[in-house]
Every structure is written in structure tokens, then in C-alpha cells.
Amino acid sequence: MTSPEARTVTSRVNQPAHLHCRVANLGDRAVSWIRERDLHILTTGLFTYTRDKRFVAFHTGDTWTLKLLGPRVNDSGSYLCQVSTEPRISQHFSLTVRESRAYIASNRELYVKAGSSISLSCTLTHNISQLYWLHNGSVIHYTGWPQEDQPLGLGRIVASTAGRTSSVLVHRAGLTDSGLYTCQPTDAQADQVTVHVLTVSGRGMPETLPGHGGDEAPDGAQRQLRLEAASSLFVALWPGVRPETRDPTVRAGSRYDKPTHPTEVRLDAGAARRELL
């Protein structure tokens, strides 16, 4: 019957799994596949007995195969290949179904200067067969495309795929290159990052928000710059207004009408420029 090595099978989520049971001199006996955890009969001969139509049996010569379409992690476990002799002859098979996913090696949000390059690298838990790169839902690269079949207008985009890694490089990034970038394998979960392309004024201040003028800003710097930009906008639009808390029981305009907790928003423009340059 089947060798011990062939009875241990590893598959990925949504990739068909096959368990091969070799039975010699079967005669008029039947081969059944049984899920061991609940002793549920999945197939007998070529007939499927379970309501779960993902399980299919077929045979070639002396080999009887249980095919599982679209396996999930909870399909992992032991399966029995059983021959209807007296006593029964059985062989145990172990199936492991692993989650497969893509991972883009970067922060979830990237900030780049207009005119610079966007570089993204995506790694899978297994070798890549087919993979799409998308920008805001539109395909910008597919591993199955010949170079001459690349979409028109994407000459600034260079992609490469080898082994478990696929990379995409967008040259001379403009504001229209901002948005959601997705690494979508056909046989694994996708991963996404959001890219913000920023223009910078001659004074070194960002003209597009939110952001930072470098290729990538740490989270703390991003939050600080957003706060400074919002403060600058507040002061510019309402230079004579200060956020403050007043006592609602005091008549407005009286000599007792004074802020109880005055605060003022100030922006150190020099420090902000130094941060961005």
C-alpha cells in the first residue's frame, strides 16, 4: 500500500489537496475515504456520501485519490483510506492545510515626495505562481503578462518577480500615484499599503496634507506634522481667535466675562521647516 512518506500531505488554503491511496488486488471490494475526527464517510468508490461537495474521489490503476477542493485550515487532520475486507484494512493519512498570505514589507502608510520613486516589495509564504499589483483597484502589473502586453501609460512602472518575492517601482511619482497599492496573489491573501505623494513648497512646507517630504516618516513625526499643519491653518484663518473655555453662567460682554482656561495654538514654523528639509 502507500508509503508512509506519501501519507503526510501539506496543502495551502484554496489550493486543491490530494490524498493518494494505493490498493493492489482490490477485486470486487470498495475503497472508502473517512474523516477520522468524526468517522464521517466522505466517499465510497467513486460516489460522494457527504453533503460537502468539495470532496471528490477518482482512481487511476491501483491508486485511489481523495481530492479536496478549496481546503480550509479546519480541514487539517487525519483521513482513512479503508478497504471493505473482513476485517477492514485501513491506512491513515495526515493532511495539514496552511494559511497563505502576502506581506508588503513597509509601514501601512508611506509618504514620498513628488518626483521621487515609490518602491514596494511583496513576499509570499511560498513561491509565486501568479500575482497582481493593483493601484486603487486597477491592475498595474500581472506576472503572466509579456513585457509587450503591459498597459499603455505605465512606462514609469517596473516590476520583477522571482521565487517568493515580487517588487514594483514607480518612477517620478506624481499626485495621481497616491492611493491604495495591493499585492494580490491568486493563491493567497492579499496585502495593502497606502501611499501619499506630497508636493513641497519653496519654503519647505508641504502643500498637500497629510504628510512629510521624505520617503517615509515615523509615526510620531507624522502625527506631529499633522498637528502643526492643522495649527498653522487655524491661526492663518482665524488669527484673532484663541480656543478657550468660558463660564456659561456669566453674561457675555461683562467685566466678569473672561476665559477660565485660556489656551493658545502656536506654530514654530522654523522647527517645522527644519523637520521637513
Backbone bond lengths (Angstrom), bond angles and torsions (degrees), N, CA, C in turn:
res aa  C-N    CA-C-N  psi(-1)  N-CA   C-N-CA  omega(-1)  CA-C   N-CA-C  phi
1 M - - - 1.464 - - 1.524 109.31 -
2 T 1.323 117.75 -165.91 1.458 122.31 -171.71 1.519 111.31 -67.98
3 S 1.328 116.54 140.46 1.462 120.99 -179.90 1.522 110.26 -68.00
4 P 1.348 118.18 153.97 1.470 121.29 -179.73 1.527 112.63 -58.02
5 E 1.333 117.87 -38.21 1.449 120.15 -178.98 1.520 112.01 -62.19
6 A 1.321 117.01 -39.33 1.462 121.31 -178.53 1.516 112.41 -74.21
7 R 1.334 117.61 -10.27 1.463 120.29 -178.38 1.529 112.13 -91.85
8 T 1.318 117.96 2.98 1.462 122.45 174.17 1.518 107.95 -113.63
9 V 1.320 115.91 113.62 1.463 121.44 -171.62 1.530 109.10 -123.04
10 T 1.324 115.55 135.33 1.464 121.99 175.32 1.517 108.83 -120.20
11 S 1.326 115.54 132.94 1.459 120.57 179.50 1.521 108.90 -135.48
12 R 1.324 115.54 173.17 1.452 121.52 177.91 1.515 110.02 -111.59
13 V 1.308 115.99 156.33 1.459 121.09 177.91 1.524 109.64 -55.23
14 N 1.338 115.16 132.65 1.468 124.07 177.06 1.526 114.40 70.82
15 Q 1.340 117.73 4.18 1.466 120.59 173.61 1.522 108.68 -104.78
16 P 1.342 119.12 125.83 1.466 120.95 -175.04 1.524 112.42 -51.64
17 A 1.334 115.14 136.51 1.468 121.51 177.73 1.527 108.36 -108.79
18 H 1.330 116.77 143.94 1.464 122.29 -178.45 1.523 110.09 -127.84
19 L 1.329 115.71 129.43 1.461 122.15 172.69 1.523 107.03 -113.32
20 H 1.336 116.58 120.61 1.467 121.82 -174.87 1.527 109.65 -108.27
21 C 1.326 115.67 120.16 1.467 121.70 -179.85 1.531 108.76 -116.25
22 R 1.327 115.82 119.42 1.464 120.15 -178.85 1.524 109.27 -95.72
23 V 1.331 115.89 123.37 1.467 122.01 -178.94 1.536 108.13 -128.26
24 A 1.326 116.14 116.78 1.464 120.67 179.28 1.526 110.37 -94.99
25 N 1.335 116.21 150.36 1.471 121.90 176.18 1.528 111.47 54.33
26 L 1.328 116.78 50.03 1.466 120.65 -176.94 1.521 111.91 -69.73
27 G 1.325 117.52 -35.88 1.462 120.11 -178.20 1.517 111.09 63.80
28 D 1.357 116.24 -134.52 1.466 120.07 -178.21 1.528 112.46 -94.71
29 R 1.314 116.82 14.55 1.464 120.20 -179.70 1.530 109.93 -84.27
30 A 1.324 115.71 163.48 1.467 121.40 -177.24 1.529 109.95 -112.09
31 V 1.320 114.55 150.08 1.469 121.47 175.26 1.526 107.97 -107.24
32 S 1.329 115.02 127.96 1.465 120.74 177.96 1.517 110.11 -117.69
33 W 1.344 115.29 147.84 1.460 121.85 172.11 1.527 108.42 -109.49
34 I 1.329 115.25 128.89 1.468 121.42 -174.25 1.529 108.75 -127.37
35 R 1.331 115.48 134.98 1.469 119.89 173.12 1.524 107.70 -83.48
36 E 1.324 115.91 121.38 1.465 119.42 -167.23 1.527 113.32 -72.51
37 R 1.337 118.44 -31.58 1.468 118.61 -173.48 1.525 113.04 -65.26
38 D 1.339 117.21 -28.47 1.467 119.42 178.15 1.536 111.94 -127.16
39 L 1.349 116.75 7.73 1.474 123.31 -179.26 1.522 111.55 53.89
40 H 1.312 115.79 33.91 1.463 120.90 179.51 1.529 109.12 -83.49
41 I 1.347 115.90 127.06 1.464 120.79 177.53 1.534 108.19 -76.30
42 L 1.323 115.49 120.59 1.458 120.86 -178.60 1.521 111.41 -90.61
43 T 1.329 116.10 -48.57 1.456 120.75 179.53 1.522 109.47 -143.75
44 T 1.315 115.56 153.00 1.467 122.81 169.15 1.518 107.11 -135.38
45 G 1.325 115.05 123.87 1.463 118.02 -172.30 1.523 108.77 61.51
46 L 1.323 115.85 -127.02 1.461 120.65 178.72 1.518 112.64 -101.58
47 F 1.327 117.52 7.35 1.456 122.12 -176.69 1.529 110.76 -98.79
48 T 1.319 115.84 138.01 1.464 122.06 177.53 1.522 108.59 -94.90
49 Y 1.348 116.42 125.47 1.460 121.63 -176.83 1.524 113.26 -101.10
50 T 1.316 116.96 -11.59 1.456 119.61 -179.52 1.522 110.39 -94.50
51 R 1.350 115.54 154.06 1.465 119.39 175.15 1.517 111.90 -72.22
52 D 1.302 116.22 -15.88 1.461 120.95 179.31 1.525 108.32 -79.88
53 K 1.310 116.87 98.01 1.463 122.22 -173.15 1.524 112.75 -75.69
54 R 1.325 117.85 6.35 1.459 119.64 174.35 1.523 111.45 -72.66
55 F 1.342 117.18 -17.87 1.464 121.79 -178.99 1.525 109.61 -93.15
56 V 1.329 115.27 125.32 1.469 121.58 -179.05 1.524 108.04 -135.90
57 A 1.350 116.22 138.44 1.468 120.71 177.65 1.525 109.94 -113.13
58 F 1.320 115.70 143.23 1.466 121.18 172.37 1.524 107.36 -153.27
59 H 1.331 116.03 165.51 1.456 118.26 179.88 1.518 110.45 -140.81
60 T 1.339 114.11 152.07 1.456 123.21 175.36 1.521 107.32 -135.42
61 G 1.337 116.29 112.35 1.457 119.85 -176.95 1.519 110.60 62.52
62 D 1.336 116.52 -123.11 1.466 120.74 -178.61 1.533 112.71 -91.86
63 T 1.309 118.07 3.95 1.464 121.25 -174.86 1.527 110.72 -105.18
64 W 1.341 114.77 123.99 1.460 122.29 176.84 1.528 107.68 -107.62
65 T 1.326 115.30 126.56 1.454 121.31 -171.98 1.526 111.08 -117.23
66 L 1.320 114.90 132.93 1.461 121.21 169.23 1.520 107.35 -100.86
67 K 1.328 116.05 119.08 1.467 121.51 179.18 1.519 108.99 -105.85
68 L 1.329 116.28 128.77 1.461 122.02 178.70 1.521 108.00 -113.00
69 L 1.332 115.37 114.38 1.459 121.12 -179.53 1.533 109.78 -86.66
70 G 1.316 116.75 138.42 1.459 121.03 177.60 1.517 114.09 55.14
71 P 1.327 118.80 51.80 1.470 119.95 -178.21 1.520 112.08 -62.33
72 R 1.336 114.61 149.20 1.454 122.82 176.18 1.522 108.78 -116.87
73 V 1.326 115.33 166.20 1.458 119.55 -178.02 1.525 110.77 -58.46
74 N 1.350 117.37 -38.52 1.464 119.80 -178.10 1.530 113.62 -75.02
75 D 1.340 117.62 0.80 1.466 120.64 171.19 1.524 111.34 -83.14
76 S 1.319 117.18 -7.75 1.468 120.48 178.02 1.525 109.98 -62.08
77 G 1.331 115.52 145.81 1.463 119.91 178.73 1.512 111.45 147.06
78 S 1.336 114.66 -163.86 1.467 121.43 -176.86 1.518 110.88 -99.62
79 Y 1.336 115.27 142.34 1.461 123.32 177.42 1.523 108.22 -130.31
80 L 1.316 115.61 145.77 1.458 121.57 -179.06 1.513 110.51 -109.79
81 C 1.328 115.15 132.52 1.462 121.99 166.96 1.529 105.58 -100.78
82 Q 1.339 115.97 114.13 1.463 119.88 -171.54 1.523 111.23 -123.48
83 V 1.341 115.50 135.03 1.458 122.19 178.90 1.526 108.29 -104.89
84 S 1.331 115.59 138.21 1.471 120.91 -173.29 1.527 112.13 -80.84
85 T 1.311 115.64 59.05 1.468 120.81 173.41 1.522 108.70 -98.78
86 E 1.324 116.34 174.35 1.466 121.82 173.70 1.518 108.61 -121.80
87 P 1.331 119.58 111.96 1.477 125.74 -5.57 1.527 111.75 -72.13
88 R 1.331 115.08 169.07 1.452 120.57 -177.90 1.533 110.99 -65.09
89 I 1.334 115.12 144.27 1.460 121.78 172.67 1.524 107.53 -108.50
90 S 1.321 116.12 126.81 1.469 120.31 -176.85 1.518 110.67 -133.17
91 Q 1.313 114.03 152.29 1.458 121.65 170.88 1.526 108.62 -130.07
92 H 1.343 115.79 138.89 1.460 121.60 179.94 1.525 109.87 -92.32
93 F 1.334 115.18 136.94 1.463 122.33 174.81 1.525 108.35 -123.05
94 S 1.311 115.90 139.12 1.464 121.17 179.10 1.530 109.20 -110.42
95 L 1.332 115.52 123.34 1.473 121.11 179.12 1.524 109.03 -114.30
96 T 1.322 115.46 129.20 1.470 121.61 174.43 1.522 108.20 -120.19
97 V 1.332 115.60 122.55 1.463 121.49 178.38 1.522 107.90 -109.46
98 R 1.307 116.30 121.68 1.456 121.59 -175.89 1.519 111.96 -108.78
99 E 1.324 113.85 143.78 1.463 120.15 174.59 1.518 108.63 -69.43
100 S 1.311 115.67 136.20 1.464 120.37 178.98 1.514 108.09 -122.53
101 R 1.332 116.47 133.60 1.453 119.61 -176.89 1.516 111.05 -148.25
102 A 1.314 114.06 160.12 1.458 121.54 174.26 1.524 108.87 -97.17
103 Y 1.337 115.54 154.48 1.460 120.40 178.22 1.519 108.88 -142.16
104 I 1.348 116.12 121.32 1.455 121.80 175.02 1.521 107.68 -90.82
105 A 1.322 116.16 120.99 1.464 121.52 -174.11 1.525 110.31 -81.43
106 S 1.349 115.73 83.91 1.458 120.40 177.30 1.521 107.85 -170.33
107 N 1.350 115.57 174.56 1.458 120.02 169.61 1.519 108.93 -63.48
108 R 1.320 115.56 160.23 1.468 119.24 178.99 1.528 111.57 -69.91
109 E 1.339 118.27 -22.33 1.458 122.56 175.02 1.525 108.18 -128.54
110 L 1.339 115.63 131.46 1.459 122.07 179.50 1.524 109.45 -117.60
111 Y 1.337 116.01 145.87 1.454 122.41 -179.92 1.527 108.23 -124.92
112 V 1.333 116.88 123.16 1.460 121.07 -178.43 1.518 109.64 -132.83
113 K 1.331 115.90 151.28 1.454 121.62 175.12 1.525 110.51 -74.40
114 A 1.316 115.95 144.01 1.460 119.92 171.70 1.524 108.98 -59.90
115 G 1.318 116.17 136.28 1.453 121.88 -178.91 1.507 114.13 94.56
116 S 1.340 117.45 -16.53 1.464 120.15 176.55 1.527 109.24 -89.00
117 S 1.333 117.41 -170.58 1.467 121.10 -175.78 1.525 111.32 -108.83
118 I 1.317 115.75 147.46 1.459 123.08 172.05 1.524 107.21 -102.40
119 S 1.319 117.17 120.81 1.468 121.40 -178.66 1.523 109.21 -122.03
120 L 1.334 116.36 121.18 1.459 122.05 -179.16 1.525 109.37 -128.13
121 S 1.335 115.99 140.19 1.464 121.28 179.36 1.522 108.80 -130.12
122 C 1.334 116.22 130.40 1.465 122.74 -175.39 1.531 109.15 -120.83
123 T 1.330 115.99 129.38 1.459 121.41 -178.46 1.524 109.87 -120.06
124 L 1.337 116.14 138.78 1.464 122.42 177.49 1.525 110.13 -106.50
125 T 1.322 115.60 167.49 1.459 120.91 176.85 1.524 111.44 -82.81
126 H 1.334 117.34 -0.48 1.458 121.82 178.76 1.530 107.50 -151.00
127 N 1.314 116.82 170.78 1.460 120.14 179.23 1.520 111.11 -62.23
128 I 1.300 115.70 142.19 1.467 121.57 -175.96 1.526 109.55 -78.73
129 S 1.325 115.19 131.02 1.466 119.97 172.30 1.522 109.75 -100.05
130 Q 1.328 117.08 -60.61 1.460 121.83 176.29 1.527 108.36 -135.79
131 L 1.336 115.74 138.88 1.458 120.25 -175.16 1.526 109.77 -151.21
132 Y 1.338 115.22 141.53 1.460 122.33 177.06 1.536 109.50 -113.63
133 W 1.319 116.39 141.53 1.461 122.46 163.95 1.523 107.14 -106.41
134 L 1.318 116.61 130.80 1.460 121.07 -179.46 1.519 109.85 -124.17
135 H 1.337 115.83 146.93 1.467 122.96 172.80 1.516 107.64 -123.14
136 N 1.335 115.36 114.45 1.466 121.45 -176.71 1.529 111.86 51.97
137 G 1.333 115.72 39.28 1.456 121.42 175.90 1.513 115.67 88.19
138 S 1.324 118.43 -7.83 1.465 121.54 179.71 1.526 109.65 -101.62
139 V 1.324 116.37 138.08 1.462 121.08 -177.70 1.525 109.75 -72.04
140 I 1.336 116.18 125.97 1.466 120.46 174.87 1.527 111.30 -110.57
141 H 1.337 117.25 -14.75 1.460 119.86 175.41 1.527 109.11 -159.73
142 Y 1.330 114.58 142.35 1.470 122.10 175.64 1.522 107.06 -137.58
143 T 1.332 116.00 131.78 1.460 119.89 -175.30 1.527 112.57 -63.43
144 G 1.327 118.06 -19.98 1.462 120.46 -179.66 1.509 114.09 -86.97
145 W 1.358 117.76 -4.35 1.456 119.58 -179.74 1.523 111.72 -78.73
146 P 1.342 118.64 131.73 1.469 119.43 163.92 1.530 108.84 -65.94
147 Q 1.304 117.24 156.47 1.455 120.70 -175.80 1.532 111.52 -56.94
148 E 1.327 116.83 -37.06 1.466 119.25 -176.80 1.530 112.70 -72.65
149 D 1.343 116.91 -12.48 1.463 120.04 -179.58 1.517 112.79 -97.39
150 Q 1.336 118.74 9.42 1.457 120.89 176.95 1.527 108.72 -62.61
151 P 1.370 117.77 143.50 1.472 119.89 -179.59 1.523 112.04 -58.97
152 L 1.326 115.77 148.28 1.456 120.96 178.23 1.521 110.15 -63.99
153 G 1.303 116.59 146.18 1.455 121.02 177.38 1.512 114.24 85.49
154 L 1.324 118.30 1.92 1.455 120.64 -178.20 1.523 111.61 -108.64
155 G 1.322 116.76 26.99 1.461 119.72 -179.34 1.516 113.38 -63.18
156 R 1.341 117.36 -21.62 1.466 120.30 179.04 1.514 112.12 -77.83
157 I 1.333 117.79 -9.18 1.463 122.30 -174.23 1.522 110.00 -102.60
158 V 1.327 115.68 124.95 1.461 121.78 177.92 1.528 107.58 -120.74
159 A 1.327 117.26 128.97 1.464 121.64 -179.25 1.519 109.58 -128.44
160 S 1.322 115.16 149.73 1.466 120.52 176.96 1.523 108.31 -145.04
161 T 1.333 116.14 147.50 1.460 122.38 -178.70 1.517 108.80 -138.55
162 A 1.343 115.29 131.38 1.462 120.57 177.37 1.522 108.43 -153.78
163 G 1.324 115.67 128.44 1.462 119.67 178.36 1.512 112.07 62.84
164 R 1.330 116.53 -119.01 1.464 121.71 -177.00 1.525 112.85 -99.22
165 T 1.345 118.43 3.81 1.457 121.04 -171.88 1.523 111.64 -124.57
166 S 1.335 115.02 137.76 1.459 121.89 173.24 1.522 107.82 -128.51
167 S 1.332 116.30 136.43 1.460 121.15 -177.76 1.518 109.46 -126.33
168 V 1.341 114.84 149.28 1.456 120.69 176.02 1.527 108.01 -134.15
169 L 1.347 116.02 137.70 1.458 122.28 -178.78 1.521 108.10 -128.42
170 V 1.335 116.51 122.79 1.464 122.63 178.90 1.529 107.56 -106.97
171 H 1.331 116.43 112.53 1.463 120.97 -179.69 1.526 110.55 -82.27
172 R 1.337 116.13 151.55 1.465 123.75 173.54 1.531 110.90 49.82
173 A 1.302 115.83 57.79 1.460 120.86 -176.10 1.522 111.37 -61.30
174 G 1.328 115.82 136.83 1.463 122.75 175.34 1.514 110.51 -118.56
175 L 1.320 116.35 178.08 1.465 119.94 -177.22 1.524 111.72 -60.42
176 T 1.340 117.31 -31.71 1.465 119.68 -179.50 1.529 112.27 -71.46
177 D 1.341 117.17 -11.15 1.462 120.11 176.97 1.520 112.07 -85.77
178 S 1.323 117.95 -4.18 1.461 120.76 173.80 1.526 109.57 -66.22
179 G 1.324 116.00 156.18 1.458 119.49 175.08 1.516 113.11 132.68
180 L 1.327 114.52 -161.97 1.456 122.13 -173.73 1.527 110.52 -94.63
181 Y 1.335 116.47 123.09 1.459 122.68 176.49 1.528 109.02 -106.92
182 T 1.330 116.11 130.83 1.457 122.22 -175.08 1.517 110.62 -123.50
183 C 1.328 115.61 130.58 1.464 122.30 170.18 1.528 106.38 -99.51
184 Q 1.347 116.89 110.56 1.464 121.60 -171.72 1.530 111.19 -121.74
185 P 1.339 117.96 95.09 1.466 119.19 172.27 1.531 109.75 -72.41
186 T 1.316 116.20 157.48 1.461 119.24 177.50 1.525 112.11 -80.89
187 D 1.344 117.51 -12.86 1.456 120.15 -175.98 1.529 112.75 -128.88
188 A 1.340 116.82 26.95 1.462 120.27 -179.98 1.519 108.80 -158.43
189 Q 1.346 115.38 164.93 1.449 120.06 176.74 1.521 110.51 -69.62
190 A 1.321 116.02 144.80 1.460 121.71 -177.41 1.529 110.63 -82.06
191 D 1.342 114.97 166.22 1.459 122.21 171.79 1.525 107.80 -133.48
192 Q 1.356 115.94 154.39 1.456 120.64 -174.57 1.522 110.93 -140.28
193 V 1.333 115.72 150.69 1.459 122.22 169.48 1.526 107.55 -138.19
194 T 1.330 115.55 155.59 1.463 121.45 177.16 1.517 108.83 -108.14
195 V 1.331 115.94 130.75 1.464 121.82 -178.44 1.526 108.49 -112.43
196 H 1.344 116.45 131.76 1.466 123.32 174.48 1.523 107.77 -111.71
197 V 1.337 116.09 119.04 1.455 120.97 175.30 1.528 107.42 -98.06
198 L 1.360 116.73 124.70 1.458 121.95 -172.38 1.513 110.96 -116.78
199 T 1.336 115.92 137.70 1.454 120.03 169.09 1.516 107.74 -93.36
200 V 1.337 117.14 149.68 1.459 122.06 -176.74 1.519 108.66 -123.88
201 S 1.342 116.75 132.80 1.462 120.95 -179.13 1.519 110.62 -74.22
202 G 1.335 116.16 171.17 1.449 120.90 178.78 1.512 112.95 -64.08
203 R 1.345 117.77 -21.90 1.459 120.91 178.20 1.519 112.07 -84.81
204 G 1.333 116.60 0.85 1.461 119.27 179.27 1.499 113.70 87.17
205 M 1.355 119.30 6.36 1.454 121.65 -179.25 1.525 109.11 -97.87
206 P 1.334 118.65 144.08 1.471 120.32 -179.67 1.502 111.21 -70.03
207 E 1.330 116.26 136.80 1.457 121.04 176.51 1.519 111.50 -94.72
208 T 1.327 118.18 -11.44 1.456 122.34 175.93 1.510 108.09 -121.04
209 L 1.314 116.58 141.54 1.466 122.50 -177.62 1.515 109.21 -121.43
210 P 1.362 117.62 152.18 1.451 126.72 -3.35 1.502 109.71 -84.40
211 G 1.367 118.97 168.82 1.434 114.24 172.24 1.485 118.93 158.68
212 H 1.314 111.92 -167.73 1.443 124.14 -172.54 1.506 106.47 -150.07
213 G 1.300 118.62 148.87 1.457 120.48 -174.54 1.497 114.15 -82.82
214 G 1.335 120.29 -5.67 1.451 122.22 -177.32 1.493 112.01 -91.64
215 D 1.322 115.55 -176.58 1.456 119.66 -179.41 1.500 111.43 -70.05
216 E 1.310 117.94 -32.17 1.455 120.07 -177.99 1.522 108.64 -159.81
217 A 1.316 117.98 132.93 1.457 121.17 -177.55 1.510 110.00 -112.30
218 P 1.340 118.32 139.40 1.454 120.10 174.23 1.512 109.85 -62.85
219 D 1.317 116.92 157.30 1.454 121.53 -177.01 1.517 112.02 -56.82
220 G 1.343 117.87 -41.97 1.456 120.66 -178.79 1.516 111.83 -63.30
221 A 1.335 116.52 -41.96 1.462 120.07 179.04 1.519 111.13 -66.02
222 Q 1.338 116.58 -37.58 1.465 120.03 178.17 1.524 110.42 -61.19
223 R 1.320 116.97 -47.01 1.471 120.31 -178.63 1.518 110.80 -64.39
224 Q 1.350 118.13 -41.17 1.457 121.66 -179.03 1.520 110.76 -64.48
225 L 1.338 116.65 -43.29 1.458 119.49 -179.04 1.520 111.41 -67.09
226 R 1.331 117.26 -37.63 1.464 119.38 176.89 1.521 110.74 -62.56
227 L 1.345 116.87 -42.69 1.456 121.34 179.10 1.518 110.55 -63.37
228 E 1.336 117.90 -44.72 1.456 121.12 -179.56 1.521 111.53 -64.62
229 A 1.341 116.02 -41.05 1.460 119.16 179.32 1.517 110.91 -64.26
230 A 1.354 116.96 -42.81 1.458 120.59 178.90 1.524 110.50 -65.00
231 S 1.335 118.12 -38.78 1.457 121.86 179.12 1.515 110.64 -65.54
232 S 1.334 116.32 -42.43 1.454 121.02 179.12 1.520 110.71 -61.07
233 L 1.339 116.01 -42.02 1.460 120.25 179.59 1.516 110.72 -64.80
234 F 1.323 117.73 -40.61 1.466 122.49 179.86 1.522 110.40 -61.40
235 V 1.352 117.29 -48.38 1.452 121.56 -177.87 1.518 111.12 -66.88
236 A 1.352 116.75 -37.15 1.467 119.88 -178.75 1.516 111.64 -67.09
237 L 1.346 117.12 -38.57 1.461 120.42 -176.95 1.521 112.57 -82.06
238 W 1.315 116.68 -33.65 1.464 120.57 -177.37 1.534 109.39 -130.98
239 P 1.351 117.98 70.75 1.463 120.21 -173.26 1.517 113.10 -64.66
240 G 1.316 118.31 -25.09 1.464 119.08 -178.30 1.505 114.24 -97.20
241 V 1.342 117.04 6.05 1.463 120.05 -175.93 1.509 109.80 -108.04
242 R 1.325 115.85 135.37 1.451 121.16 175.66 1.527 108.50 -121.49
243 P 1.310 118.89 131.16 1.462 119.66 174.94 1.517 108.96 -62.45
244 E 1.320 117.63 125.10 1.456 120.87 -177.69 1.506 110.60 -153.75
245 T 1.315 116.94 166.04 1.452 123.50 -178.94 1.524 108.69 -115.85
246 R 1.336 117.62 126.34 1.463 122.26 -179.79 1.528 110.31 -114.84
247 D 1.319 115.08 157.43 1.457 121.58 179.25 1.517 108.54 -78.48
248 P 1.349 119.26 115.53 1.473 120.66 -175.77 1.523 113.10 -69.57
249 T 1.341 118.64 -12.65 1.477 120.43 -178.11 1.520 111.94 -86.20
250 V 1.354 118.55 -8.43 1.463 121.95 -177.82 1.516 109.33 -95.68
251 R 1.357 116.60 135.60 1.458 121.02 -179.51 1.522 110.32 -65.09
252 A 1.344 115.35 130.76 1.454 120.23 -178.93 1.514 110.73 -60.93
253 G 1.326 118.37 137.18 1.450 123.62 177.08 1.513 114.51 90.84
254 S 1.338 118.42 -10.03 1.467 120.16 179.27 1.515 109.63 -77.22
255 R 1.360 116.23 168.42 1.454 119.66 -178.64 1.518 111.83 -70.52
256 Y 1.359 115.97 -12.12 1.468 119.09 176.93 1.535 112.46 -92.70
257 D 1.355 114.38 -2.55 1.467 119.04 -177.48 1.524 109.18 -81.11
258 K 1.347 116.34 87.05 1.457 122.27 -179.45 1.522 109.53 -132.98
259 P 1.321 116.49 149.15 1.479 118.63 177.03 1.519 110.78 -60.40
260 T 1.314 115.57 138.46 1.464 120.16 176.76 1.520 111.78 -87.04
261 H 1.321 116.66 -30.24 1.476 121.18 178.59 1.511 108.70 -136.96
262 P 1.334 118.60 71.86 1.479 119.02 -177.23 1.509 111.39 -67.50
263 T 1.305 114.55 141.11 1.466 121.01 173.45 1.511 108.19 -135.93
264 E 1.290 117.48 160.46 1.452 121.95 -179.92 1.513 109.29 -141.32
265 V 1.317 117.11 136.11 1.457 122.60 177.74 1.509 109.10 -94.20
266 R 1.315 118.31 120.26 1.453 122.88 178.01 1.533 108.78 -122.71
267 L 1.310 115.82 153.22 1.467 120.90 178.73 1.508 109.28 -127.31
268 D 1.312 117.33 124.21 1.454 122.74 173.97 1.522 107.06 -84.07
269 A 1.341 116.06 91.41 1.472 119.70 -174.19 1.499 111.27 -64.01
270 G 1.337 117.65 -36.40 1.453 120.03 -179.86 1.513 111.54 -62.24
271 A 1.346 116.45 -42.67 1.457 119.90 179.43 1.523 110.32 -65.84
272 A 1.320 117.52 -39.09 1.458 120.03 179.66 1.517 111.09 -64.24
273 R 1.349 116.53 -40.58 1.457 118.98 179.25 1.525 111.40 -65.48
274 R 1.349 115.52 -41.60 1.457 118.56 178.46 1.512 110.90 -62.06
275 E 1.355 117.82 -35.57 1.463 121.35 179.50 1.521 110.97 -66.05
276 L 1.352 115.86 -34.32 1.464 119.24 -173.83 1.525 112.13 -87.24
277 L 1.333 118.52 -25.92 1.467 120.62 -176.57 1.503 111.52 -75.71
